[in-house]
Amino acid sequence: MANETKQEPAWRNPWVWTLASIMGVTLLVNITLITIAFLEPPGLVVDDYYEKGKSYLYNKAQREKDLARLAWDLELDLPKSPQLAEPQPYLVRAVDRNGRPIEGARAEFAAFRPVEHGHDFVVAMQDVGAGYYAANVDFGLPGNWDLIVTVQQGEDKLDIAERIFIDD
């Protein structure tokens, strides 16, 4: 019985320490990320998400019907390089199916910041003639912005969407 080896406790084995360290670091990183997520929410969920979700398909179908019925064409004219904290002109041109300008309509410029809630804004666009509507817009924060321009004449309404990036 001289060849008997004495078995060491498991906690003295380096493999046990390695596995325990990996699990500990993983747990610590997950706790940190969960804490950050709760303390600094991005605000990407709208308040009435259920109602908006329910009406999405209806609105999409309605927009497609309106587009086919109206046959309007909206063209958004953006600045070549949008600047931060500097008012710049944004234009939309609205024409009917025959290429005639749509005049006397109401146009609205809406800007949504997809990564941060609370900085969205809406600006009324001015009719500048020949189917053009303009607004001077000043973006206060850099990054991605989703733009939606809506042109409405009576009950007829059509919108166009675009995403832009504002440099700092």
PyMOL commands that place a pseudoatom at each C-alpha (Angstrom):
pseudoatom trace, name=CA, resn=MET, resi=1, chain=A, elem=C, hetatm=0, pos=[0.000, 0.000, 0.000]
pseudoatom trace, name=CA, resn=ALA, resi=2, chain=A, elem=C, hetatm=0, pos=[2.934, 2.288, -0.430]
pseudoatom trace, name=CA, resn=ASN, resi=3, chain=A, elem=C, hetatm=0, pos=[1.738, 3.286, -3.910]
pseudoatom trace, name=CA, resn=GLU, resi=4, chain=A, elem=C, hetatm=0, pos=[-1.425, 4.923, -2.678]
pseudoatom trace, name=CA, resn=THR, resi=5, chain=A, elem=C, hetatm=0, pos=[-1.818, 8.497, -3.839]
pseudoatom trace, name=CA, resn=LYS, resi=6, chain=A, elem=C, hetatm=0, pos=[-3.403, 10.984, -1.622]
pseudoatom trace, name=CA, resn=GLN, resi=7, chain=A, elem=C, hetatm=0, pos=[-6.348, 12.692, -3.342]
pseudoatom trace, name=CA, resn=GLU, resi=8, chain=A, elem=C, hetatm=0, pos=[-6.222, 16.491, -3.157]
pseudoatom trace, name=CA, resn=PRO, resi=9, chain=A, elem=C, hetatm=0, pos=[-9.361, 18.543, -2.550]
pseudoatom trace, name=CA, resn=ALA, resi=10, chain=A, elem=C, hetatm=0, pos=[-11.104, 19.712, -5.743]
pseudoatom trace, name=CA, resn=TRP, resi=11, chain=A, elem=C, hetatm=0, pos=[-10.750, 23.392, -4.931]
pseudoatom trace, name=CA, resn=ARG, resi=12, chain=A, elem=C, hetatm=0, pos=[-6.957, 23.071, -5.260]
pseudoatom trace, name=CA, resn=ASN, resi=13, chain=A, elem=C, hetatm=0, pos=[-7.201, 21.944, -8.886]
pseudoatom trace, name=CA, resn=PRO, resi=14, chain=A, elem=C, hetatm=0, pos=[-6.382, 24.780, -11.366]
pseudoatom trace, name=CA, resn=TRP, resi=15, chain=A, elem=C, hetatm=0, pos=[-9.147, 23.638, -13.747]
pseudoatom trace, name=CA, resn=VAL, resi=16, chain=A, elem=C, hetatm=0, pos=[-11.761, 24.175, -11.072]
pseudoatom trace, name=CA, resn=TRP, resi=17, chain=A, elem=C, hetatm=0, pos=[-10.451, 27.691, -10.466]
pseudoatom trace, name=CA, resn=THR, resi=18, chain=A, elem=C, hetatm=0, pos=[-10.421, 28.419, -14.214]
pseudoatom trace, name=CA, resn=LEU, resi=19, chain=A, elem=C, hetatm=0, pos=[-14.028, 27.289, -14.699]
pseudoatom trace, name=CA, resn=ALA, resi=20, chain=A, elem=C, hetatm=0, pos=[-15.178, 29.136, -11.582]
pseudoatom trace, name=CA, resn=SER, resi=21, chain=A, elem=C, hetatm=0, pos=[-13.415, 32.310, -12.779]
pseudoatom trace, name=CA, resn=ILE, resi=22, chain=A, elem=C, hetatm=0, pos=[-15.057, 32.118, -16.219]
pseudoatom trace, name=CA, resn=MET, resi=23, chain=A, elem=C, hetatm=0, pos=[-18.496, 31.671, -14.667]
pseudoatom trace, name=CA, resn=GLY, resi=24, chain=A, elem=C, hetatm=0, pos=[-17.853, 34.491, -12.193]
pseudoatom trace, name=CA, resn=VAL, resi=25, chain=A, elem=C, hetatm=0, pos=[-16.752, 36.943, -14.891]
pseudoatom trace, name=CA, resn=THR, resi=26, chain=A, elem=C, hetatm=0, pos=[-19.759, 36.008, -17.056]
pseudoatom trace, name=CA, resn=LEU, resi=27, chain=A, elem=C, hetatm=0, pos=[-22.128, 36.560, -14.142]
pseudoatom trace, name=CA, resn=LEU, resi=28, chain=A, elem=C, hetatm=0, pos=[-20.503, 39.908, -13.301]
pseudoatom trace, name=CA, resn=VAL, resi=29, chain=A, elem=C, hetatm=0, pos=[-20.754, 41.134, -16.925]
pseudoatom trace, name=CA, resn=ASN, resi=30, chain=A, elem=C, hetatm=0, pos=[-24.426, 40.103, -17.141]
pseudoatom trace, name=CA, resn=ILE, resi=31, chain=A, elem=C, hetatm=0, pos=[-25.287, 41.865, -13.886]
pseudoatom trace, name=CA, resn=THR, resi=32, chain=A, elem=C, hetatm=0, pos=[-23.502, 44.998, -15.130]
pseudoatom trace, name=CA, resn=LEU, resi=33, chain=A, elem=C, hetatm=0, pos=[-25.357, 44.996, -18.471]
pseudoatom trace, name=CA, resn=ILE, resi=34, chain=A, elem=C, hetatm=0, pos=[-28.733, 44.421, -16.821]
pseudoatom trace, name=CA, resn=THR, resi=35, chain=A, elem=C, hetatm=0, pos=[-28.063, 47.266, -14.375]
pseudoatom trace, name=CA, resn=ILE, resi=36, chain=A, elem=C, hetatm=0, pos=[-27.113, 49.636, -17.205]
pseudoatom trace, name=CA, resn=ALA, resi=37, chain=A, elem=C, hetatm=0, pos=[-30.220, 48.631, -19.175]
pseudoatom trace, name=CA, resn=PHE, resi=38, chain=A, elem=C, hetatm=0, pos=[-32.489, 49.494, -16.249]
pseudoatom trace, name=CA, resn=LEU, resi=39, chain=A, elem=C, hetatm=0, pos=[-30.724, 52.717, -15.269]
pseudoatom trace, name=CA, resn=GLU, resi=40, chain=A, elem=C, hetatm=0, pos=[-30.421, 54.171, -18.799]
pseudoatom trace, name=CA, resn=PRO, resi=41, chain=A, elem=C, hetatm=0, pos=[-33.315, 52.946, -20.973]
pseudoatom trace, name=CA, resn=PRO, resi=42, chain=A, elem=C, hetatm=0, pos=[-33.099, 54.125, -24.598]
pseudoatom trace, name=CA, resn=GLY, resi=43, chain=A, elem=C, hetatm=0, pos=[-36.807, 55.000, -24.768]
pseudoatom trace, name=CA, resn=LEU, resi=44, chain=A, elem=C, hetatm=0, pos=[-37.424, 53.143, -28.008]
pseudoatom trace, name=CA, resn=VAL, resi=45, chain=A, elem=C, hetatm=0, pos=[-40.861, 51.921, -26.940]
pseudoatom trace, name=CA, resn=VAL, resi=46, chain=A, elem=C, hetatm=0, pos=[-43.702, 54.324, -27.639]
pseudoatom trace, name=CA, resn=ASP, resi=47, chain=A, elem=C, hetatm=0, pos=[-46.334, 54.825, -24.966]
pseudoatom trace, name=CA, resn=ASP, resi=48, chain=A, elem=C, hetatm=0, pos=[-49.234, 53.400, -26.976]
pseudoatom trace, name=CA, resn=TYR, resi=49, chain=A, elem=C, hetatm=0, pos=[-47.333, 50.512, -28.576]
pseudoatom trace, name=CA, resn=TYR, resi=50, chain=A, elem=C, hetatm=0, pos=[-50.306, 48.143, -28.449]
pseudoatom trace, name=CA, resn=GLU, resi=51, chain=A, elem=C, hetatm=0, pos=[-52.632, 50.474, -30.358]
pseudoatom trace, name=CA, resn=LYS, resi=52, chain=A, elem=C, hetatm=0, pos=[-49.938, 51.347, -32.890]
pseudoatom trace, name=CA, resn=GLY, resi=53, chain=A, elem=C, hetatm=0, pos=[-49.204, 47.664, -33.451]
pseudoatom trace, name=CA, resn=LYS, resi=54, chain=A, elem=C, hetatm=0, pos=[-52.880, 46.834, -33.930]
pseudoatom trace, name=CA, resn=SER, resi=55, chain=A, elem=C, hetatm=0, pos=[-53.384, 49.591, -36.456]
pseudoatom trace, name=CA, resn=TYR, resi=56, chain=A, elem=C, hetatm=0, pos=[-50.121, 49.042, -38.362]
pseudoatom trace, name=CA, resn=LEU, resi=57, chain=A, elem=C, hetatm=0, pos=[-51.470, 46.602, -40.932]
pseudoatom trace, name=CA, resn=TYR, resi=58, chain=A, elem=C, hetatm=0, pos=[-54.654, 48.634, -41.422]
pseudoatom trace, name=CA, resn=ASN, resi=59, chain=A, elem=C, hetatm=0, pos=[-52.649, 51.831, -41.895]
pseudoatom trace, name=CA, resn=LYS, resi=60, chain=A, elem=C, hetatm=0, pos=[-50.241, 50.115, -44.290]
pseudoatom trace, name=CA, resn=ALA, resi=61, chain=A, elem=C, hetatm=0, pos=[-53.104, 48.815, -46.424]
pseudoatom trace, name=CA, resn=GLN, resi=62, chain=A, elem=C, hetatm=0, pos=[-54.785, 52.231, -46.312]
pseudoatom trace, name=CA, resn=ARG, resi=63, chain=A, elem=C, hetatm=0, pos=[-51.562, 53.964, -47.394]
pseudoatom trace, name=CA, resn=GLU, resi=64, chain=A, elem=C, hetatm=0, pos=[-51.208, 51.569, -50.344]
pseudoatom trace, name=CA, resn=LYS, resi=65, chain=A, elem=C, hetatm=0, pos=[-54.834, 52.249, -51.376]
pseudoatom trace, name=CA, resn=ASP, resi=66, chain=A, elem=C, hetatm=0, pos=[-54.293, 56.008, -51.073]
pseudoatom trace, name=CA, resn=LEU, resi=67, chain=A, elem=C, hetatm=0, pos=[-51.110, 55.811, -53.127]
pseudoatom trace, name=CA, resn=ALA, resi=68, chain=A, elem=C, hetatm=0, pos=[-52.868, 53.895, -55.912]
pseudoatom trace, name=CA, resn=ARG, resi=69, chain=A, elem=C, hetatm=0, pos=[-55.939, 56.170, -55.846]
pseudoatom trace, name=CA, resn=LEU, resi=70, chain=A, elem=C, hetatm=0, pos=[-54.118, 59.496, -55.616]
pseudoatom trace, name=CA, resn=ALA, resi=71, chain=A, elem=C, hetatm=0, pos=[-51.101, 58.653, -57.782]
pseudoatom trace, name=CA, resn=TRP, resi=72, chain=A, elem=C, hetatm=0, pos=[-49.284, 61.571, -56.184]
pseudoatom trace, name=CA, resn=ASP, resi=73, chain=A, elem=C, hetatm=0, pos=[-45.535, 61.760, -56.304]
pseudoatom trace, name=CA, resn=LEU, resi=74, chain=A, elem=C, hetatm=0, pos=[-43.599, 63.228, -53.399]
pseudoatom trace, name=CA, resn=GLU, resi=75, chain=A, elem=C, hetatm=0, pos=[-39.936, 64.068, -53.764]
pseudoatom trace, name=CA, resn=LEU, resi=76, chain=A, elem=C, hetatm=0, pos=[-37.900, 65.075, -50.716]
pseudoatom trace, name=CA, resn=ASP, resi=77, chain=A, elem=C, hetatm=0, pos=[-34.996, 67.455, -51.335]
pseudoatom trace, name=CA, resn=LEU, resi=78, chain=A, elem=C, hetatm=0, pos=[-32.443, 67.170, -48.514]
pseudoatom trace, name=CA, resn=PRO, resi=79, chain=A, elem=C, hetatm=0, pos=[-29.312, 69.257, -47.885]
pseudoatom trace, name=CA, resn=LYS, resi=80, chain=A, elem=C, hetatm=0, pos=[-26.185, 67.587, -49.267]
pseudoatom trace, name=CA, resn=SER, resi=81, chain=A, elem=C, hetatm=0, pos=[-24.544, 67.478, -45.839]
pseudoatom trace, name=CA, resn=PRO, resi=82, chain=A, elem=C, hetatm=0, pos=[-26.949, 68.121, -42.947]
pseudoatom trace, name=CA, resn=GLN, resi=83, chain=A, elem=C, hetatm=0, pos=[-25.257, 70.121, -40.185]
pseudoatom trace, name=CA, resn=LEU, resi=84, chain=A, elem=C, hetatm=0, pos=[-25.699, 70.086, -36.430]
pseudoatom trace, name=CA, resn=ALA, resi=85, chain=A, elem=C, hetatm=0, pos=[-27.302, 73.149, -34.782]
pseudoatom trace, name=CA, resn=GLU, resi=86, chain=A, elem=C, hetatm=0, pos=[-27.575, 75.022, -38.078]
pseudoatom trace, name=CA, resn=PRO, resi=87, chain=A, elem=C, hetatm=0, pos=[-30.983, 75.719, -39.659]
pseudoatom trace, name=CA, resn=GLN, resi=88, chain=A, elem=C, hetatm=0, pos=[-31.102, 74.314, -43.189]
pseudoatom trace, name=CA, resn=PRO, resi=89, chain=A, elem=C, hetatm=0, pos=[-33.904, 74.226, -45.775]
pseudoatom trace, name=CA, resn=TYR, resi=90, chain=A, elem=C, hetatm=0, pos=[-35.744, 70.948, -46.352]
pseudoatom trace, name=CA, resn=LEU, resi=91, chain=A, elem=C, hetatm=0, pos=[-38.059, 70.848, -49.366]
pseudoatom trace, name=CA, resn=VAL, resi=92, chain=A, elem=C, hetatm=0, pos=[-40.719, 68.467, -50.600]
pseudoatom trace, name=CA, resn=ARG, resi=93, chain=A, elem=C, hetatm=0, pos=[-42.241, 68.623, -54.063]
pseudoatom trace, name=CA, resn=ALA, resi=94, chain=A, elem=C, hetatm=0, pos=[-45.742, 67.246, -54.534]
pseudoatom trace, name=CA, resn=VAL, resi=95, chain=A, elem=C, hetatm=0, pos=[-47.207, 66.550, -57.971]
pseudoatom trace, name=CA, resn=ASP, resi=96, chain=A, elem=C, hetatm=0, pos=[-50.319, 64.692, -59.119]
pseudoatom trace, name=CA, resn=ARG, resi=97, chain=A, elem=C, hetatm=0, pos=[-50.512, 61.820, -61.631]
pseudoatom trace, name=CA, resn=ASN, resi=98, chain=A, elem=C, hetatm=0, pos=[-50.335, 64.283, -64.540]
pseudoatom trace, name=CA, resn=GLY, resi=99, chain=A, elem=C, hetatm=0, pos=[-47.247, 66.032, -63.179]
pseudoatom trace, name=CA, resn=ARG, resi=100, chain=A, elem=C, hetatm=0, pos=[-49.175, 69.125, -62.094]
pseudoatom trace, name=CA, resn=PRO, resi=101, chain=A, elem=C, hetatm=0, pos=[-48.063, 70.660, -58.789]
pseudoatom trace, name=CA, resn=ILE, resi=102, chain=A, elem=C, hetatm=0, pos=[-50.286, 70.109, -55.773]
pseudoatom trace, name=CA, resn=GLU, resi=103, chain=A, elem=C, hetatm=0, pos=[-50.821, 73.573, -54.365]
pseudoatom trace, name=CA, resn=GLY, resi=104, chain=A, elem=C, hetatm=0, pos=[-52.714, 74.781, -51.336]
pseudoatom trace, name=CA, resn=ALA, resi=105, chain=A, elem=C, hetatm=0, pos=[-52.044, 71.618, -49.363]
pseudoatom trace, name=CA, resn=ARG, resi=106, chain=A, elem=C, hetatm=0, pos=[-50.817, 71.368, -45.794]
pseudoatom trace, name=CA, resn=ALA, resi=107, chain=A, elem=C, hetatm=0, pos=[-47.342, 69.854, -45.329]
pseudoatom trace, name=CA, resn=GLU, resi=108, chain=A, elem=C, hetatm=0, pos=[-45.740, 68.721, -42.099]
pseudoatom trace, name=CA, resn=PHE, resi=109, chain=A, elem=C, hetatm=0, pos=[-42.100, 67.781, -41.417]
pseudoatom trace, name=CA, resn=ALA, resi=110, chain=A, elem=C, hetatm=0, pos=[-41.616, 65.306, -38.549]
pseudoatom trace, name=CA, resn=ALA, resi=111, chain=A, elem=C, hetatm=0, pos=[-38.197, 64.220, -37.254]
pseudoatom trace, name=CA, resn=PHE, resi=112, chain=A, elem=C, hetatm=0, pos=[-37.740, 61.237, -34.961]
pseudoatom trace, name=CA, resn=ARG, resi=113, chain=A, elem=C, hetatm=0, pos=[-34.517, 60.244, -33.232]
pseudoatom trace, name=CA, resn=PRO, resi=114, chain=A, elem=C, hetatm=0, pos=[-34.557, 56.424, -33.223]
pseudoatom trace, name=CA, resn=VAL, resi=115, chain=A, elem=C, hetatm=0, pos=[-32.000, 55.984, -30.441]
pseudoatom trace, name=CA, resn=GLU, resi=116, chain=A, elem=C, hetatm=0, pos=[-33.276, 58.452, -27.871]
pseudoatom trace, name=CA, resn=HIS, resi=117, chain=A, elem=C, hetatm=0, pos=[-36.794, 59.343, -26.808]
pseudoatom trace, name=CA, resn=GLY, resi=118, chain=A, elem=C, hetatm=0, pos=[-37.811, 62.927, -26.148]
pseudoatom trace, name=CA, resn=HIS, resi=119, chain=A, elem=C, hetatm=0, pos=[-36.028, 64.823, -28.933]
pseudoatom trace, name=CA, resn=ASP, resi=120, chain=A, elem=C, hetatm=0, pos=[-38.633, 64.290, -31.669]
pseudoatom trace, name=CA, resn=PHE, resi=121, chain=A, elem=C, hetatm=0, pos=[-40.242, 67.351, -33.233]
pseudoatom trace, name=CA, resn=VAL, resi=122, chain=A, elem=C, hetatm=0, pos=[-42.740, 68.405, -35.895]
pseudoatom trace, name=CA, resn=VAL, resi=123, chain=A, elem=C, hetatm=0, pos=[-42.494, 71.534, -38.068]
pseudoatom trace, name=CA, resn=ALA, resi=124, chain=A, elem=C, hetatm=0, pos=[-45.196, 72.951, -40.352]
pseudoatom trace, name=CA, resn=MET, resi=125, chain=A, elem=C, hetatm=0, pos=[-43.871, 73.432, -43.882]
pseudoatom trace, name=CA, resn=GLN, resi=126, chain=A, elem=C, hetatm=0, pos=[-44.647, 76.589, -45.862]
pseudoatom trace, name=CA, resn=ASP, resi=127, chain=A, elem=C, hetatm=0, pos=[-46.162, 76.501, -49.362]
pseudoatom trace, name=CA, resn=VAL, resi=128, chain=A, elem=C, hetatm=0, pos=[-43.543, 78.231, -51.535]
pseudoatom trace, name=CA, resn=GLY, resi=129, chain=A, elem=C, hetatm=0, pos=[-45.394, 77.678, -54.828]
pseudoatom trace, name=CA, resn=ALA, resi=130, chain=A, elem=C, hetatm=0, pos=[-45.223, 75.289, -57.785]
pseudoatom trace, name=CA, resn=GLY, resi=131, chain=A, elem=C, hetatm=0, pos=[-45.947, 72.322, -55.513]
pseudoatom trace, name=CA, resn=TYR, resi=132, chain=A, elem=C, hetatm=0, pos=[-42.942, 72.962, -53.261]
pseudoatom trace, name=CA, resn=TYR, resi=133, chain=A, elem=C, hetatm=0, pos=[-43.189, 73.078, -49.482]
pseudoatom trace, name=CA, resn=ALA, resi=134, chain=A, elem=C, hetatm=0, pos=[-40.252, 74.189, -47.336]
pseudoatom trace, name=CA, resn=ALA, resi=135, chain=A, elem=C, hetatm=0, pos=[-39.148, 74.243, -43.724]
pseudoatom trace, name=CA, resn=ASN, resi=136, chain=A, elem=C, hetatm=0, pos=[-35.950, 75.457, -42.102]
pseudoatom trace, name=CA, resn=VAL, resi=137, chain=A, elem=C, hetatm=0, pos=[-34.961, 72.724, -39.692]
pseudoatom trace, name=CA, resn=ASP, resi=138, chain=A, elem=C, hetatm=0, pos=[-32.336, 72.764, -36.955]
pseudoatom trace, name=CA, resn=PHE, resi=139, chain=A, elem=C, hetatm=0, pos=[-31.241, 69.407, -35.515]
pseudoatom trace, name=CA, resn=GLY, resi=140, chain=A, elem=C, hetatm=0, pos=[-29.962, 69.775, -31.955]
pseudoatom trace, name=CA, resn=LEU, resi=141, chain=A, elem=C, hetatm=0, pos=[-28.286, 66.371, -31.666]
pseudoatom trace, name=CA, resn=PRO, resi=142, chain=A, elem=C, hetatm=0, pos=[-25.976, 64.390, -33.938]
pseudoatom trace, name=CA, resn=GLY, resi=143, chain=A, elem=C, hetatm=0, pos=[-26.738, 60.899, -35.192]
pseudoatom trace, name=CA, resn=ASN, resi=144, chain=A, elem=C, hetatm=0, pos=[-29.486, 59.154, -37.131]
pseudoatom trace, name=CA, resn=TRP, resi=145, chain=A, elem=C, hetatm=0, pos=[-32.846, 60.850, -37.628]
pseudoatom trace, name=CA, resn=ASP, resi=146, chain=A, elem=C, hetatm=0, pos=[-35.953, 59.451, -39.292]
pseudoatom trace, name=CA, resn=LEU, resi=147, chain=A, elem=C, hetatm=0, pos=[-37.848, 62.048, -41.305]
pseudoatom trace, name=CA, resn=ILE, resi=148, chain=A, elem=C, hetatm=0, pos=[-41.486, 61.760, -42.298]
pseudoatom trace, name=CA, resn=VAL, resi=149, chain=A, elem=C, hetatm=0, pos=[-42.995, 64.473, -44.470]
pseudoatom trace, name=CA, resn=THR, resi=150, chain=A, elem=C, hetatm=0, pos=[-46.782, 64.381, -44.805]
pseudoatom trace, name=CA, resn=VAL, resi=151, chain=A, elem=C, hetatm=0, pos=[-48.701, 66.314, -47.457]
pseudoatom trace, name=CA, resn=GLN, resi=152, chain=A, elem=C, hetatm=0, pos=[-52.455, 66.627, -46.956]
pseudoatom trace, name=CA, resn=GLN, resi=153, chain=A, elem=C, hetatm=0, pos=[-55.042, 68.255, -49.181]
pseudoatom trace, name=CA, resn=GLY, resi=154, chain=A, elem=C, hetatm=0, pos=[-58.557, 67.916, -47.818]
pseudoatom trace, name=CA, resn=GLU, resi=155, chain=A, elem=C, hetatm=0, pos=[-59.046, 64.254, -46.903]
pseudoatom trace, name=CA, resn=ASP, resi=156, chain=A, elem=C, hetatm=0, pos=[-56.232, 63.108, -49.206]
pseudoatom trace, name=CA, resn=LYS, resi=157, chain=A, elem=C, hetatm=0, pos=[-52.942, 62.481, -47.448]
pseudoatom trace, name=CA, resn=LEU, resi=158, chain=A, elem=C, hetatm=0, pos=[-49.597, 60.970, -48.449]
pseudoatom trace, name=CA, resn=ASP, resi=159, chain=A, elem=C, hetatm=0, pos=[-46.236, 60.774, -46.721]
pseudoatom trace, name=CA, resn=ILE, resi=160, chain=A, elem=C, hetatm=0, pos=[-42.621, 60.084, -47.576]
pseudoatom trace, name=CA, resn=ALA, resi=161, chain=A, elem=C, hetatm=0, pos=[-39.942, 58.830, -45.189]
pseudoatom trace, name=CA, resn=GLU, resi=162, chain=A, elem=C, hetatm=0, pos=[-36.169, 59.138, -45.193]
pseudoatom trace, name=CA, resn=ARG, resi=163, chain=A, elem=C, hetatm=0, pos=[-33.327, 58.488, -42.744]
pseudoatom trace, name=CA, resn=ILE, resi=164, chain=A, elem=C, hetatm=0, pos=[-30.471, 60.973, -42.484]
pseudoatom trace, name=CA, resn=PHE, resi=165, chain=A, elem=C, hetatm=0, pos=[-27.292, 61.228, -40.436]
pseudoatom trace, name=CA, resn=ILE, resi=166, chain=A, elem=C, hetatm=0, pos=[-26.255, 64.474, -38.750]
pseudoatom trace, name=CA, resn=ASP, resi=167, chain=A, elem=C, hetatm=0, pos=[-22.498, 64.865, -38.114]
pseudoatom trace, name=CA, resn=ASP, resi=168, chain=A, elem=C, hetatm=0, pos=[-21.260, 66.576, -34.990]
for i in range(1, 168): cmd.bond("trace and resi %d" % i, "trace and resi %d" % (i + 1))
show_as sticks, trace
zoom trace
